[in-house]
Amino acid sequence: MGFPKGKGAKGQGKGKGSFAKGKGKGKATGKGKGKGKAEAAPKWVKVKGTVLVTGASGYLAMSIVRQLTEKQYKVRGTVRSLESEHTKSLTECFPNIMLYEADLVKSGQEAFEKAMEGCDFVMHTASPFQNTVEDPQRDLVDPAVMGTTKVVSACIKMGIKRCVVTSSIAAVGPGMEWISDPSKADESKVFNEEDWNTTSTLQNGAYRLSKYLAEKKAWELAEGKENFSVVCINPSFIMGPMMTSRVDGTSIKLMKDMLEGKLELKGFPFGIVDVRDVAKAHISGMEVAEAGGKRFLVTSPEGVHKVKMAEILRSRFKAYPIPTEGEEFPYTPKFSTARAKEILKWSARPVEVSLRDMANACIRTGVVEQKVYLKPVTFGKVSDIQPEMKGLNLLVKVVSVGDVEVLQRGDASQEVSVGDASGIVTLRQIGEELAGVEVGKIIEVRNAAVRMIKGYIQVTVGKFGKVAMHKGDTEITPNESKDMSAVEYELQ
């Protein structure tokens, strides 16, 4: 089956153009002799096919939507509810996406058929992924199998050319017997697309069972169908940057717990793959004709121990209490991605990059609190302060706090008297620097500068400095008899 050409091939796609303005006598085409910039003609962009992404507000799905949009595909999505907060976050990121309500369990097949009208391709990403559930059959197996059945059946009925199904390495291996008892594991085994995890059960490995059964169902439904093909992408544990502040995903919870020091560094070492690379594999699986009827492993070459993950993050995120104690699992699985590299021309980011980018995304989106790592410094004495000094580091106790003043530019300002055993000095604080400064507190003043006001010294922090509460047990008795801000200077 050749690659479908998609819509817009006859120049019917929509595009926007703008005409740059410039001075001079140039014509509208920009060929005149004027000094202004040439006026660009409107650019018509050929619109590719329309793609439906199920579970479009999900962690992986949003990355797929982004890449499809960047490649000029028209994108539709299904969501469980058009009114949910997750859906609102999705539409904020992608205002042009067309959404339909369709639930894997509660909705009938017709809901997915409606969403597929006029589509060329379908990305079926919607499937539950939870480590702990009350009822494995109800919460994992039923949504996975029923959802896949409805979506693939709807694809066949609606004339969809190709359906790319998000499966999992859990449907490949290793089985729960090796995870439960590592002594049974074959250390030399390298899992590939020929392997199937057939030993997981509802009682032991329900999630793995759900992925196995769902993928098998997709292949059964597609068998023998003309002008239709299924491609299965089997990623390992997906990590990498998210686009929203949702914390309900297993991957995001793991990173959040890691950065907050709550994650136990033990357990089975799973393969890791970047969400952006998994999205790319899905789109290649849709576009590459040879991919039809095949499954593809996308993962790191072997499992990554949580102890190793912590080591990778600790050096870059020193302000966070990343755990230090843990233990490595006695067995590390290995995987082959040769097929994905050969057919999809797929390549993976290093695990280090995925972890780093995900941690940064957690901080940027507010999943974890932003913290600043303060490097160890040598604190100077207040008595050594001289006019126009820069880069001052002081460890001082707050003696008194003045009234808050509002500057002409609207910022709040306050004079604070601080000192150590050598003397006291006036610290002028502005805006956010005021937070938490109280009489009797010991504070750290870093990278401050001396500002001369009418011949008298005042210490200021500014955007390149910082005032922070001291967390040590240092005792300071300020020498109030020597006020550095009371000494007058004059220019010679």
N, C-alpha and C positions, 0 to 999 in steps of 0.2 A: 504493500500500500504506500503510495507516494505521500509526501508531506502536503497537507491541504494548504491552498493559497490564502484562504481567509477572505474577509470582506475588505472593500476599499481598493481592490486591485484596479478598478476602472476610474480611479481618481475621484471617488465619491466621498472620501474621508473629509472631515472637517479640519480646518487649520486656521490659525490666527497670524496675521502679519502686521507690521507697523512700518510707518514711513518716518525715517529720521529727518529732523529739520536741520538745515544748515544755511549759512549766509552765502550769497553769491548768485550768479546767473545760471546755475545748473538747472537742467530740466528735471522733471519728476523722476526720471529714470536714473538720475545721478550722474549723467554723462557730460554735464556742462562744465564750465571752467570755474565754478564758484569755489570758495574756500571751505564751504561746509562739507559735512560727511555725505557720502553717497546714500541715496534713499533706497532702502532695501525693499524689494518687491515682496508681496505676501508669500509665505511659504506653505504650500499644501503638503500635509503629512499623510502618507498612506496609512490608513487604519488597518490593523491586522484583525484576526478573528476575535470573536467574543468568547471569554472564558468564565465559567462559573466556578467559584471557590466555595466549597461547603465549610461551615464553621469559620466564616471569614474573620471573626474577631479574635481568633486564637493566636497564640504566640508565633507558631510557624506560619499560619495562614496570612498574617499581616505582612510578613516578610515576602511571601509569594506575591501578594497583591502589589506590594511596592515594586518588585522586579517586573511583573507583568505590565504595570502602568508605565514604567520607564521604557519598556520595549514597544510601547504604542498599542498594546492590546486593550480592548474594551473589557472591563471587569465587572462581573456581578458577584454577589455573595449571598449565602444563606446564613441566617442567625436564628437562635431560638426565640428571641423576642426583639422586635424593633424598638422597644422602649427601654431596654436595659442600659445600664451605665457602660457596659462593655461595647455595646453597639454605638453609643454616643462617642466613645473614644475612637472607634473605627472610622466613623464619618468625619470626625475632626481631622484625622490624618489623611483621609481619602474622600473629599467632599463629592466627587463624581461617581463613586461606586453606587450601583443599583442593588438594593437589598430586598430579600424575600424572607419571610418567616417559614422555617421548616425545622422541625425537631426530629432527631434520629428515631425516637421511640414514639412520641405522641402524634406526630404528623403522619399522614398517609403518603404513599408514593406520589400521588398527584401534586402534592406541594412542591416536590423536587422537579416534577415534570414542568410545572408552570415556570419555575425559575430557569429551566433549560431551554425554553422556547427561543429559537434564533441563535443558540450558542453553537460553537464549533467544538469546544473542548470542556472537560470538567476536571477539576482538581478536588478530589475527595480527601480533605484533611480532617474533617470532623470525626473525633473519636475520643472517648474518655481516657485520661491518663492520671491515675491516682494510686498512691501506695497503700492507702488504708481506706477500706470501704466496709459498710455494714453488711451488704448482701452482694457477693461477687457476681452472681448470676444476673441480678437486676441492674447493678451499678456498672459492671464492666462488660460482661459477655453479651447481654441483650443489646445494649446500645451499639456496640461494635458490629455485631453480626447483622442485626436488623437494619442499621443505618447503611451498611455496605450493600445489603440486598436491595434496599429501596433505591439507593443512588445508582448502582450499576444497572439495575433493571430499568430505571427511568432513562438512563443514557441510551440503552439499546432501543427502547420504544421511541425516543425523541430523535433518533438518527445522529447522535453524537459520534464524532469520528474516533476520539480517543479519551479514555478516562485514566488519569494518573491517580493511583491510590496510595495514600500514606500508610504504609505498613510499619514494621519495626524490626530491628535486629532480634527482638524478643521472639519473633516468629521463626527465627533461624537457629539460634542457639547462643550459648549452651543451655541445656535443660536444667530444671531445678535440682535434679539428682546430683549434678556436679557442684552446684551452688550450695546446696544443703550439706553435702559431704565432699569437700575438695579432694580428699584422698582418692576418689573415684575418677577424677578429671584426667584427661589425656593432655599433658602439657604440650605435646607436639601438634595437636590438632589446630588447623587454621580453617575457620568457618568461611564458607562462600555461598553462592546462590543455590547450590544443589542441596544444601542442608535445611532441614525442617525440625523445629522444636515440637516433638510429638508427645513429650512426657509430662508436660505441665498439666495441673489439674485445678479444679475450683478450690481445693483445700491447700494446694501447694503450687503457687505460681499462677493465680487467676488472671492477672494482667497479661502474662505471656500466653496463656491459653486463649484469651480474647483476641489477641493479635493474630495468632495462628489460625483460629477458626474464621475470622473476618477475611483474611487474605485468601484462604482456601475457597471461601464462598465467592470472592471476586473472580477467581480463576474458573470456577465451575460455571458461573453465569456467562462468562465471556467465551467459553469454549465453543468453537464451531460457528461463531457469529461472523457474518460477512460485513465488510466495511466498518468494522468496529474492533478496537483493540484496547487491552488493559496494559498499563505499565505500573509496576509496584516499586516504590522507593522504600528501602528498609534502613532507616537511620538508627544509629545508636542513641545514647542520651544526648538530647539537643541542648546546647548552650549558646551563648552569644548575646548581643545586645537586643533588648526588647524596646518597643516603641511607646509603651504606656506604663503606668505605675501599678498595674494589676499584680497581685501577689498570690493568686490562686493556682498558678501553674507549679508543677513539681520542680522544674528546673529553677524557677525564680525563687521558690522557697529555699531550695538548697543554697543558692548564692547568698540570699539574705541571712540565713542561719550561719553561713561561713563568715560573713563580714561582721556579724554581731557576736561571734564567739560561741554560738549555741550548737554547732554541728559536731557530732561525734565522728572522729576520723577513723572509722573502721567499716567493715562490710565489703561486699563484692565490688571489685574494680570494673566499672562499666566503660565501654568505649564512649568517646566524646566526639561530637561533630558540631560545627558551627551552624546556627540557624540560617545564616545567609547562604552557606554552601548547600544546605539541604533544599532551600528554595530554588537555588540554581539547578540542582539535580532534577527537581520536579519539572522545571520549564524545559530543560534539555530532553527529559523523558517525553514531554509533549511534542516537541519540535522535531526530534530526530526520528526519521522513519524506521530505522533499524531497531529502535528501542521497543517497538510494539511487541507485546507478548512476552516480555522479559521482566525480571526483578533485578534490583540493583542494591548492593550494600554500599552505604555511605557512612563512614566511621573512621576513627583513628585506627592505626594498625593493631593496637592492642588496648586492653582496658587500662584505665588510669586510676590509681589508688587515691583515696581522699587525702591521705597524708601528702602525696605529691602535689595535689591541687592546692593544698594549704601552703606548701613551700613556694609554689609559683606566685601566689598572690601576696604572701607576706612581705616580700621584698619591695613591692610596689605600693602597697596600701598599709603603710606603717602606723597610720593613725587608728586602725581598726584592730579589735582584739581577736584576730584570727587564731584559732586553736593551734596549739603546738604539740600536744600529746596525742598519739594515736598508734595504730598498728596496721601493717599490711596484711591483706588477705593471702592465704597460702597458694591461691591459684589465680593466674592472670590469663584471660581469654585472648585469642588472636584472631584477626579477621583479614580477609582479602578484598580489596576494592578494585581489582584488576579489570573487571567487566565495566564498571562505571568509568574508569579512566580510558578504556579503549573505545567504548561506544559513545558515551556521553561527553567525552573529553573533560571529565570532571577532575578537579583537584581540591584539596582541603587546606584551609588555613591551619597553622600550627595551633595546638591546644592552648599554648601560652597566650596567643593572641585572642582566642575566643574567651578565655577566662578573664583576661584583662579588660576587654571591651565590655563584657557583661557586667563586671564589677563597676566600671565607670558608668554604665547605663543605669545601674541600680542607684548610684549616687545622684546622677543627673535627674532621674525621674522621681526621686524622693522615696524609693522603695526602702532605702536605708538613710539614716541621718548623715548629712555631710559633715565630715570632721577634718581637722587640719593637723598634720603632723608637725610638731614643733621640734626642730633639731636642738640637740644639747648646745648650750652657749655658755660663755663666760660672762658673768654679770659684773659690771663696773660699779664704782662707788659714786654716790651722789656728789661728794666733795670734789671729784675730779672733773665735773662738768665745766666746760668752757664755752664761750660764745661761738655760734655757728658750727658746732660739732654735729656729725652725722653718724648713723649706725650705732646709736646708743642702746645698750642692753642693761636694764636695771631690774633688780629684785627688791621691791619696796613695799612698805606697809602704808595703807591709806590713813592719813592723819585727820583730814577734814574734807568735806565735799561742799562746794559752793552752789549757788542757785543756778538753775538752768536758764540760759538766755537763748533767744531765737535770733539768729543772724539774718542779715538782709536777704541772703539767698534762700532762707527758709530752714536751714539746718539748725538743730539744737546744739548748744555749746555749753561747756561747764568747766570750771577750774577746780582741780582736785589737788590738794596738798598731800604729797607722798614723801617717804623718806626711809633711810636706813641708818645704821649706827654712825655714819659720817656726816649726816645732815639731811635737810629736807629740800624739796624743790616743787615748783608749781607745774602740774601736768594739765595741759589744756586738751580736753576731749571733745570730739564732734560726732554727732550721729550715733551710729551703732556702737562706737567705742564706749558709750556711757553705760551700757548694759552690765548690771551685776557689780558695779564698783561701789563698795560700801565702806564706811569707817571701820577700821579694825581688820579689814581683809588684806591679805598679802597678794600682790599682783606681780605679773611679769610684764615688763615693758620691753618690746623687742623692735629693733631697727628704727628707733625714734631719732628725732633731730631737734636741735636747739633753735628756737625762734626768738629773736630779740624784739621786744615790744617796749618802745620808748626807753631803751637802754637797759632793760631788765630781762633776765633769762626766763623763758618758759619752754617746757619740753612738749613737743607735739609728735603724734604718731603718723597720721596720714595713711594713704592707701597702700603704701609699701611696708607699713609696720603693723604691729598687733599688740593689743592689751588682752591678757588672759589671766584667769585665776590660777594661782600657784597651787599645785596639788601635793606638794611635799609637806614635811612637818617642820620646816624652817621657822625659827623664832626670830623676830626683828623688833628692836626697840629704837624707834627713830630719834635722832639727835635734833630736837627742835630748836636748839640754841644756835644752830648754824643753818640759816635759810639762804640757799644759793640764789633764790629769786628776789632776795632783798638787797643784793649787791648791785650797785649801779655801774654801768660801763659806758664809755663814750668812744667814738671813732676818732683816731688821730690823723 
